[in-house]
Amino acid sequence: MAPFVEMVSRAEDLYWPSGPPMSPLTGSYFTSWACFDACVGAANETIGTCIIAVGQSTRGPMDDLDSEWQRKGATLSDKTARTEFGLTQDEIVQAIRAGKLHYPPGATQKEKAEKH
């Protein structure tokens, strides 16, 4: 991380205006450059490529593009999701909250009625 910080700091000193007039776009352009164009290391990584790599390494069973979860209009019960995909109820709830999994309106009401 130190080489990245050093490179961005030098660029900031060289290219970032120290005073007016200063365009409001300067910060936006500089930040975009620092995150997605400023390469460091032997693999020429950027902050953006590091973020993508972390995201890909934390993928779960619902992120598989060929899975039942990804078919448009596919429906699965939470019991099937737990059994076939090895998900816990907490993972299902987290996926719903994250917008990765949707449930039909009234589904929770139906479950409550069935339990009583």
Contacts in CASP RR format, 6 or more apart in sequence:
PFRMAT RR
TARGET T0000
AUTHOR 0000-0000-0000
METHOD contacts of the structure
MODEL  1
MAPFVEMVSRAEDLYWPSGPPMSPLTGSYFTSWACFDACVGAANETIGTC
IIAVGQSTRGPMDDLDSEWQRKGATLSDKTARTEFGLTQDEIVQAIRAGK
LHYPPGATQKEKAEKH
3 40 0 8 1.000
3 41 0 8 1.000
4 38 0 8 1.000
4 40 0 8 1.000
4 47 0 8 1.000
7 38 0 8 1.000
7 40 0 8 1.000
8 34 0 8 1.000
8 38 0 8 1.000
11 30 0 8 1.000
11 33 0 8 1.000
11 34 0 8 1.000
11 38 0 8 1.000
12 30 0 8 1.000
15 30 0 8 1.000
16 26 0 8 1.000
16 27 0 8 1.000
16 30 0 8 1.000
17 26 0 8 1.000
34 47 0 8 1.000
35 46 0 8 1.000
35 47 0 8 1.000
35 48 0 8 1.000
36 46 0 8 1.000
36 47 0 8 1.000
36 48 0 8 1.000
37 46 0 8 1.000
38 46 0 8 1.000
38 47 0 8 1.000
39 45 0 8 1.000
39 46 0 8 1.000
40 46 0 8 1.000
61 67 0 8 1.000
61 69 0 8 1.000
61 85 0 8 1.000
61 86 0 8 1.000
61 87 0 8 1.000
62 69 0 8 1.000
62 85 0 8 1.000
62 87 0 8 1.000
62 95 0 8 1.000
62 100 0 8 1.000
62 101 0 8 1.000
63 100 0 8 1.000
64 70 0 8 1.000
67 85 0 8 1.000
68 74 0 8 1.000
68 76 0 8 1.000
68 84 0 8 1.000
69 76 0 8 1.000
69 81 0 8 1.000
69 85 0 8 1.000
69 100 0 8 1.000
69 101 0 8 1.000
75 104 0 8 1.000
76 84 0 8 1.000
78 89 0 8 1.000
78 92 0 8 1.000
81 87 0 8 1.000
81 92 0 8 1.000
82 88 0 8 1.000
82 89 0 8 1.000
82 92 0 8 1.000
87 95 0 8 1.000
92 101 0 8 1.000
95 101 0 8 1.000
96 102 0 8 1.000
96 103 0 8 1.000
END
